[in-house]
């Protein structure tokens, strides 16, 4: 994931740039990274909620 998202020390301003894993994934997705396991199929309430947002 580090290689795919180009998440390197030179791309990060400081160690406190990310306060959670969710922020890390949001940053990666903004840069074009897509989870290869996501296939768009609604499997649970979380998937349904995300689709409705």
N, C-alpha and C positions, 0 to 999 in steps of 0.2 A: 504494500500500500504506500510505503514511503516513496518508492521509485515511481509508481504510477502517478501519484499526486504531486510529484516533485517537491515533497515536504522535506526541505533541507534547512540547515541552520542559516544559510544565506537568504532564504525566503521568509524567515521569521524575524520580526522586530525584536521581541523579547520572549523570555520564558513564560510570561503571563498573558500572551496573546490568546490562548485558548483556556477557557475555564472549565470546559467539559468535553466529553467525547462527541457530543452532538454538534458542538461548534466546529470541531475538527472535520467531521463529515460534511457539514454545511460548506466549509471552506473548500474541501476536495470537490464536492459536487459543483460548486460555482466555477471551478477550474476545468470542468468537463469529465471528471471521474464518475463512472456509473457502476454500481454494484453488479457484478456479473451474475449474481444469484437472483436478482430481481427480474421477474418475467412479466410483471403487470397483472398477475392473477390475484384476485382477492381471496385470501386464505383465512383471515381472522378479523376481529373487530378493529384492530389497529390499521390494517389495510383499508378497510371500509371507511374509517375516519379520515385517513389521509386522502382517499379519493374524493371525499365530500368537502375537503378544505379548499 
